[in-house]
């Protein structure tokens, strides 16, 4: 997997997160307009243990991808994405 993009951490968007090998994605993008504090709060309010695990896995994934994306693999660069806009 080259890129993992999660628009927002609702259950229907992250339900398969436990099946991802976290070493595989080169780039992880998330909606940074959603404050992490809000996601931590949502984790605490999870109705089931499985739901709580989903949010915890999302937050753990976010912690693992903290460095800027190198130009050589950045999907925003035209030489990487084949000039797609």
Order of alpha helices (4+ residues) and beta strands (2+ residues): beta-alpha-beta-alpha-alpha-alpha
